[in-house]
Amino acid sequence: MTITKKQNGTTLEIALDGRLDTTTSPELEKELDGVLDGVEELIMDFSNLEYISSAGLRVLLSVHKALHNKGRMKVVNPNEIVREVFEVTGFDNILTIE
């Protein structure tokens, strides 16, 4: 998985390319550790994310909780497979997905 970060003021955009699963979710966790301070908006661009597992969902939930009352997080451009995972797990009711 490739992770691309772009920061513009208090907005941080993270683009993921590949699979977010048991093997790669620790990599995303490490990338996000400590970079959320001062972030008011986190945009997770899933345009090139092929798949997300429960381990990836756990990372998203953790980040969502970390930003609670500090900022907001949204997931943009998920493919049909990823969107279906969000729907089946109820994450579409927790996260802002565009």
DSSP file (Angstrom, degrees, kcal/mol; ACC not computed):
  #  RESIDUE AA STRUCTURE BP1 BP2  ACC     N-H-->O    O-->H-N    N-H-->O    O-->H-N    TCO  KAPPA ALPHA  PHI   PSI    X-CA   Y-CA   Z-CA
    1    1 A M              0   0    0      0, 0.0     2,-0.4     0, 0.0    17,-0.2   0.000 360.0 360.0 360.0 140.5    0.0    0.0    0.0
    2    2 A T  E     -A   17   0A   0     15,-2.6    15,-2.1     2,-0.0     2,-0.5  -0.917 360.0-160.3-108.8 134.8    1.2    3.5   -0.8
    3    3 A I  E     -A   16   0A   0     -2,-0.4     2,-0.5    13,-0.2    13,-0.2  -0.965   5.6-171.5-117.3 125.9    0.3    6.4    1.5
    4    4 A T  E     -A   15   0A   0     11,-2.5    11,-2.8    -2,-0.5     2,-0.4  -0.974   5.3-164.0-118.6 128.1    0.4   10.0    0.2
    5    5 A K  E     +A   14   0A   0     -2,-0.5     2,-0.4     9,-0.2     9,-0.2  -0.915   9.8 178.4-114.2 136.9    0.0   12.9    2.7
    6    6 A K  E     -A   13   0A   0      7,-2.4     7,-3.2    -2,-0.4     2,-0.5  -0.987   9.0-164.5-134.3 126.1   -0.8   16.5    1.8
    7    7 A Q  E     +A   12   0A   0     -2,-0.4     2,-0.4     5,-0.2     5,-0.2  -0.936  11.4 175.9-113.5 132.8   -1.2   19.2    4.4
    8    8 A N  E >   -A   11   0A   0      3,-3.0     3,-1.8    -2,-0.5     2,-0.4  -0.851  66.2 -61.6-133.0  95.8   -2.8   22.5    3.7
    9    9 A G  T 3  S-     0   0    0     -2,-0.4    -1,-0.0     1,-0.3     0, 0.0  -0.511 121.0 -12.1  65.5-121.8   -3.1   24.5    6.9
   10   10 A T  T 3  S+     0   0    0     -2,-0.4    30,-2.6    29,-0.1    31,-1.9   0.321 119.9  92.7 -94.5   7.7   -5.4   22.6    9.3
   11   11 A T  E <   -Ab   8  41A   0     -3,-1.8    -3,-3.0    29,-0.2     2,-0.5  -0.893  54.4-170.9-105.1 128.8   -6.6   20.2    6.5
   12   12 A L  E     -Ab   7  42A   0     29,-2.8    31,-2.9    -2,-0.5     2,-0.5  -0.976   3.9-162.8-118.9 127.2   -4.7   16.9    6.0
   13   13 A E  E     -Ab   6  43A   0     -7,-3.2    -7,-2.4    -2,-0.5     2,-0.5  -0.942   3.4-170.1-111.7 127.9   -5.4   14.7    3.0
   14   14 A I  E     -Ab   5  44A   0     29,-3.2    31,-3.0    -2,-0.5     2,-0.5  -0.974   3.5-165.6-116.4 121.5   -4.3   11.1    3.1
   15   15 A A  E     -Ab   4  45A   0    -11,-2.8   -11,-2.5    -2,-0.5     2,-0.4  -0.923   5.6-158.7-108.2 130.5   -4.6    9.1   -0.2
   16   16 A L  E     -A    3   0A   0     29,-2.2    32,-0.7    -2,-0.5     2,-0.5  -0.898   6.9-170.8-111.2 138.2   -4.3    5.3    0.0
   17   17 A D  E     +Ab   2  48A   0    -15,-2.1   -15,-2.6    -2,-0.4     2,-0.4  -0.979  58.4   6.2-129.3 117.7   -3.3    3.2   -3.0
   18   18 A G  E    S- b   0  49A   0     30,-2.3    32,-3.8    -2,-0.5    33,-0.9  -0.954 105.8 -18.8 121.4-135.4   -3.6   -0.6   -2.7
   19   19 A R  E     - b   0  51A   0     -2,-0.4     2,-0.8    31,-0.2    33,-0.2  -0.946  40.2-154.5-120.8 135.2   -5.1   -2.7    0.1
   20   20 A L  E     + b   0  52A   0     31,-2.7    33,-2.4    -2,-0.4    36,-0.4  -0.878  49.6 124.5-106.6  98.8   -5.8   -1.7    3.7
   21   21 A D  S  > S-     0   0    0     -2,-0.8     4,-2.9    31,-0.2     3,-0.1  -0.594  77.0 -60.9-139.2-164.8   -5.7   -5.0    5.6
   22   22 A T  T  4 S+     0   0    0      1,-0.2    -2,-0.0     2,-0.2     0, 0.0   0.839 131.0  46.8 -57.6 -35.9   -3.9   -6.8    8.5
   23   23 A T  T  4 S+     0   0    0      1,-0.1    -1,-0.2     2,-0.1     4,-0.2   0.874 122.4  31.2 -75.1 -38.8   -0.6   -6.4    6.8
   24   24 A T  T >> S+     0   0    0      1,-0.1     4,-1.5     2,-0.1     3,-0.7   0.647  95.9  82.5-100.4 -16.8   -0.8   -2.7    5.9
   25   25 A S  H 3X S+     0   0    0     -4,-2.9     4,-2.5     1,-0.2     5,-0.2   0.856  88.1  57.2 -62.0 -34.7   -3.0   -1.2    8.6
   26   26 A P  H 3> S+     0   0    0      0, 0.0     4,-2.4     0, 0.0    -1,-0.2   0.861 103.6  55.8 -61.7 -31.4    0.0   -0.8   11.1
   27   27 A E  H <> S+     0   0    0     -3,-0.7     4,-2.1    -4,-0.2    -2,-0.2   0.917 109.0  45.2 -64.1 -43.8    1.7    1.3    8.4
   28   28 A L  H  X S+     0   0    0     -4,-1.5     4,-2.1     2,-0.2     5,-0.2   0.916 111.5  53.0 -66.1 -42.8   -1.3    3.7    8.2
   29   29 A E  H  X S+     0   0    0     -4,-2.5     4,-1.4     1,-0.2    -2,-0.2   0.919 109.9  48.5 -56.7 -44.7   -1.4    3.8   12.0
   30   30 A K  H  < S+     0   0    0     -4,-2.4    -1,-0.2     1,-0.2     3,-0.2   0.901 110.0  51.5 -63.5 -42.2    2.3    4.7   12.1
   31   31 A E  H  < S+     0   0    0     -4,-2.1    -1,-0.2     1,-0.2    -2,-0.2   0.851 114.2  43.7 -62.7 -35.2    1.8    7.4    9.5
   32   32 A L  H >X S+     0   0    0     -4,-2.1     3,-1.3    -5,-0.1     4,-0.6   0.664  84.5 112.9 -86.3 -17.3   -1.1    9.0   11.4
   33   33 A D  T 3< S-     0   0    0     -4,-1.4    -3,-0.0     1,-0.3    -4,-0.0  -0.401  96.2  -6.8 -62.3 115.8    0.6    8.8   14.8
   34   34 A G  T 34 S+     0   0    0     -2,-0.3     3,-0.5     1,-0.1    -1,-0.3   0.284 111.0  94.3  85.7 -10.9    1.3   12.3   16.0
   35   35 A V  T <4  +     0   0    0     -3,-1.3    -2,-0.1     1,-0.2    -3,-0.1   0.523  68.2  73.4 -91.7  -3.9    0.3   14.1   12.8
   36   36 A L    ><  +     0   0    0     -4,-0.6     3,-2.1     2,-0.1     2,-0.2   0.603  64.9 113.9 -86.1 -10.3   -3.3   14.8   13.8
   37   37 A D  T 3  S+     0   0    0     -3,-0.5     3,-0.1     1,-0.3    33,-0.0  -0.451  91.4   7.7 -61.8 124.2   -2.4   17.5   16.3
   38   38 A G  T 3  S+     0   0    0      1,-0.3     2,-0.5    -2,-0.2    -1,-0.3   0.386  95.8 133.5  84.5  -3.7   -3.8   20.8   14.9
   39   39 A V    <   +     0   0    0     -3,-2.1    -1,-0.3     1,-0.2   -28,-0.2  -0.697  26.3 173.5 -83.0 125.1   -5.7   19.0   12.2
   40   40 A E  S    S+     0   0    0    -30,-2.6    32,-2.5    -2,-0.5     2,-0.4   0.662  71.9  32.1-101.5 -23.3   -9.3   20.2   11.9
   41   41 A E  E     -bc  11  72A   0    -31,-1.9   -29,-2.8    30,-0.2     2,-0.5  -0.977  63.0-170.3-139.3 125.6  -10.2   18.3    8.8
   42   42 A L  E     -bc  12  73A   0     30,-2.8    32,-2.6    -2,-0.4     2,-0.6  -0.966   6.6-165.9-114.0 121.8   -8.9   14.9    7.7
   43   43 A I  E     -bc  13  74A   0    -31,-2.9   -29,-3.2    -2,-0.5     2,-0.8  -0.938   3.9-161.5-109.7 119.8   -9.8   13.8    4.2
   44   44 A M  E     -bc  14  75A   0     30,-3.2    32,-2.7    -2,-0.6     2,-0.8  -0.882   9.4-156.2-101.4 106.9   -9.1   10.1    3.5
   45   45 A D  E     +bc  15  76A   0    -31,-3.0   -29,-2.2    -2,-0.8     3,-0.3  -0.753  18.1 174.4 -89.8 112.2   -9.0    9.7   -0.3
   46   46 A F  E >   +     0   0A   0     30,-3.0     3,-1.4    -2,-0.8    33,-0.4   0.065  38.8 121.3-104.4  22.7   -9.9    6.1   -1.2
   47   47 A S  E 3  S+     0   0A   0      1,-0.3    -1,-0.2    29,-0.2   -30,-0.1   0.855  88.5  29.3 -52.5 -38.4   -9.9    6.6   -5.0
   48   48 A N  E 3  S+b   17   0A   0    -32,-0.7   -30,-2.3    -3,-0.3     2,-0.6   0.170  89.4 118.8-112.2  15.9   -7.2    4.0   -5.4
   49   49 A L  E <   -b   18   0A   0     -3,-1.4    30,-0.5   -32,-0.3    33,-0.2  -0.753  39.4-174.2 -84.8 122.2   -8.0    1.8   -2.4
   50   50 A E  E     +     0   0A   0    -32,-3.8     2,-0.3    -2,-0.6   -31,-0.2   0.803  62.6   1.3 -85.4 -31.7   -8.9   -1.7   -3.7
   51   51 A Y  E     -b   19   0A   0    -33,-0.9   -31,-2.7    30,-0.1     2,-0.4  -0.994  52.7-158.7-158.9 147.8   -9.9   -3.4   -0.4
   52   52 A I  E     -b   20   0A   0     -2,-0.3   -31,-0.2   -33,-0.2     2,-0.2  -0.998  13.3-165.3-134.5 134.0  -10.4   -2.7    3.3
   53   53 A S     >  -     0   0    0    -33,-2.4     4,-2.2    -2,-0.4     3,-0.2  -0.450  43.7 -89.6-105.1-178.7  -10.5   -5.4    6.0
   54   54 A S  H  > S+     0   0    0      1,-0.2     4,-2.1     2,-0.2     5,-0.1   0.825 127.4  58.4 -62.6 -30.8  -11.6   -5.2    9.6
   55   55 A A  H  > S+     0   0    0      2,-0.2     4,-1.5     1,-0.2    -1,-0.2   0.893 107.1  47.1 -65.2 -39.1   -8.0   -4.2   10.6
   56   56 A G  H  > S+     0   0    0    -36,-0.4     4,-2.1    -3,-0.2    -2,-0.2   0.887 109.8  53.1 -67.5 -39.6   -8.4   -1.2    8.3
   57   57 A L  H  X S+     0   0    0     -4,-2.2     4,-2.6     1,-0.2    -2,-0.2   0.885 105.2  55.7 -61.9 -38.4  -11.8   -0.4    9.8
   58   58 A R  H  X S+     0   0    0     -4,-2.1     4,-2.3     1,-0.2    -1,-0.2   0.905 107.0  49.1 -61.5 -41.7  -10.3   -0.4   13.2
   59   59 A V  H  X S+     0   0    0     -4,-1.5     4,-2.4     2,-0.2     5,-0.2   0.924 111.3  49.6 -63.7 -44.1   -7.7    2.2   12.2
   60   60 A L  H  X S+     0   0    0     -4,-2.1     4,-2.6     1,-0.2    -2,-0.2   0.910 111.4  48.7 -61.9 -41.7  -10.4    4.4   10.7
   61   61 A L  H  X S+     0   0    0     -4,-2.6     4,-2.4     2,-0.2    -1,-0.2   0.901 110.5  51.3 -64.6 -40.8  -12.5    4.1   13.9
   62   62 A S  H  X S+     0   0    0     -4,-2.3     4,-2.2     2,-0.2    -2,-0.2   0.913 112.6  45.1 -61.7 -44.3   -9.5    4.9   16.0
   63   63 A V  H  X S+     0   0    0     -4,-2.4     4,-1.8     2,-0.2    -2,-0.2   0.903 110.7  54.2 -67.2 -41.6   -8.7    8.1   14.0
   64   64 A H  H  X S+     0   0    0     -4,-2.6     4,-0.5     1,-0.2    -2,-0.2   0.915 111.4  45.4 -57.5 -44.6  -12.4    9.1   14.0
   65   65 A K  H >< S+     0   0    0     -4,-2.4     3,-0.9     1,-0.2    -1,-0.2   0.884 108.9  56.1 -66.9 -39.3  -12.4    8.9   17.8
   66   66 A A  H 3< S+     0   0    0     -4,-2.2    -1,-0.2     1,-0.3    -2,-0.2   0.829 110.1  45.7 -62.7 -32.1   -9.1   10.8   18.0
   67   67 A L  H >X S+     0   0    0     -4,-1.8     3,-2.7    -5,-0.1     4,-2.6   0.552  82.2 127.7 -87.9  -8.1  -10.5   13.7   16.1
   68   68 A H  T << S+     0   0    0     -3,-0.9     4,-0.1    -4,-0.5    -3,-0.1  -0.264  86.9   0.1 -54.7 129.3  -13.8   13.7   18.1
   69   69 A N  T 34 S+     0   0    0      2,-0.3    -1,-0.3     1,-0.1     3,-0.1   0.462 129.3  69.1  66.9   4.3  -14.4   17.3   19.3
   70   70 A K  T <4 S-     0   0    0     -3,-2.7     2,-0.3     1,-0.4    -2,-0.2   0.634 113.5 -40.8-115.6 -29.8  -11.2   18.5   17.6
   71   71 A G     <  -     0   0    0     -4,-2.6    -1,-0.4   -29,-0.0     2,-0.3  -0.912  61.9 -89.5-174.1-165.2  -12.1   18.2   14.0
   72   72 A R  E     -c   41   0A   0    -32,-2.5   -30,-2.8    -2,-0.3     2,-0.4  -0.939  20.8-152.2-134.4 157.6  -13.8   16.1   11.4
   73   73 A M  E     -c   42   0A   0     -2,-0.3    23,-0.7   -32,-0.2     2,-0.4  -0.975  12.2-177.3-127.4 139.9  -12.9   13.2    9.1
   74   74 A K  E     -cd  43  96A   0    -32,-2.6   -30,-3.2    -2,-0.4     2,-0.5  -0.996  18.9-142.3-138.0 148.2  -14.4   12.2    5.8
   75   75 A V  E     -cd  44  97A   0     21,-3.1    23,-3.1    -2,-0.4     2,-0.4  -0.919  24.4-166.5-105.7 127.8  -13.8    9.4    3.4
   76   76 A V  E     +c   45   0A   0    -32,-2.7   -30,-3.0    -2,-0.5   -29,-0.2  -0.903  54.8   4.4-120.2 147.0  -14.0   10.3   -0.3
   77   77 A N        +     0   0    0     -2,-0.4    -1,-0.2     1,-0.2     2,-0.2   0.792  68.4 175.2  60.5  39.9  -14.2    8.3   -3.5
   78   78 A P        -     0   0    0      0, 0.0    -1,-0.2     0, 0.0   -31,-0.1  -0.506  28.8-122.5 -72.2 146.0  -14.5    4.7   -2.1
   79   79 A N     >  -     0   0    0    -30,-0.5     4,-2.7   -33,-0.4     5,-0.2  -0.184  34.0 -92.1 -75.9 178.4  -15.0    2.1   -4.8
   80   80 A E  H  > S+     0   0    0      1,-0.2     4,-2.3     2,-0.2     5,-0.2   0.871 124.6  52.0 -62.0 -39.3  -18.0   -0.3   -4.7
   81   81 A I  H  > S+     0   0    0      2,-0.2     4,-1.8     1,-0.2    -1,-0.2   0.939 113.9  42.2 -64.4 -47.7  -16.2   -3.0   -2.7
   82   82 A V  H  > S+     0   0    0    -33,-0.2     4,-2.2     1,-0.2    -2,-0.2   0.908 113.7  52.6 -66.5 -42.3  -15.1   -0.6    0.0
   83   83 A R  H  X S+     0   0    0     -4,-2.7     4,-2.2     1,-0.2    -1,-0.2   0.895 107.8  52.2 -60.4 -40.0  -18.5    1.1    0.1
   84   84 A E  H  X S+     0   0    0     -4,-2.3     4,-2.9     2,-0.2     5,-0.2   0.895 106.9  52.4 -64.4 -39.8  -20.2   -2.3    0.5
   85   85 A V  H  X S+     0   0    0     -4,-1.8     4,-2.1     1,-0.2     6,-0.3   0.920 109.7  49.9 -60.6 -43.3  -17.9   -3.1    3.5
   86   86 A F  H  X>S+     0   0    0     -4,-2.2     6,-1.6     1,-0.2     5,-1.1   0.907 113.6  45.8 -60.8 -42.0  -18.8    0.3    5.1
   87   87 A E  H  <5S+     0   0    0     -4,-2.2     3,-0.5     4,-0.2    -2,-0.2   0.925 112.9  47.9 -68.6 -45.5  -22.5   -0.5    4.5
   88   88 A V  H  <5S+     0   0    0     -4,-2.9    -1,-0.2     1,-0.2    -2,-0.2   0.859 117.3  42.7 -65.0 -36.0  -22.4   -4.1    5.8
   89   89 A T  H  <5S-     0   0    0     -4,-2.1    -1,-0.2    -5,-0.2    -2,-0.2   0.567 111.1-117.4 -88.4  -8.9  -20.5   -3.1    9.0
   90   90 A G  T ><5S+     0   0    0     -4,-0.8     3,-1.8    -3,-0.5     4,-0.5   0.501  77.9 127.2  85.0   3.0  -22.5    0.0    9.7
   91   91 A F  G >>< +     0   0    0     -5,-1.1     4,-3.0    -6,-0.3     3,-0.8   0.752  61.7  70.6 -65.5 -22.4  -19.5    2.3    9.2
   92   92 A D  G 34 S+     0   0    0     -6,-1.6    -1,-0.3     1,-0.2     5,-0.2   0.700  99.0  49.8 -67.0 -16.2  -21.6    4.3    6.7
   93   93 A N  G <4 S+     0   0    0     -3,-1.8    -1,-0.2    -7,-0.3    -2,-0.2   0.592 116.9  40.3 -91.5 -14.4  -23.6    5.5    9.8
   94   94 A I  T <4 S+     0   0    0     -3,-0.8     2,-0.2    -4,-0.5    -2,-0.2   0.839 112.2  51.5 -98.9 -45.7  -20.4    6.4   11.7
   95   95 A L  S  < S-     0   0    0     -4,-3.0     2,-0.7    -9,-0.1   -21,-0.1  -0.586  81.7-116.4 -97.2 155.0  -18.2    8.0    9.1
   96   96 A T  E     -d   74   0A   0    -23,-0.7   -21,-3.1    -2,-0.2     2,-0.5  -0.834  39.4-174.2 -86.2 118.1  -18.9   10.8    6.6
   97   97 A I  E      d   75   0A   0     -2,-0.7   -21,-0.2    -5,-0.2   -23,-0.0  -0.968 360.0 360.0-122.7 124.9  -18.5    9.1    3.2
   98   98 A E              0   0    0    -23,-3.1   -22,-0.2    -2,-0.5    -1,-0.1   0.347 360.0 360.0-121.6 360.0  -18.7   11.1    0.0
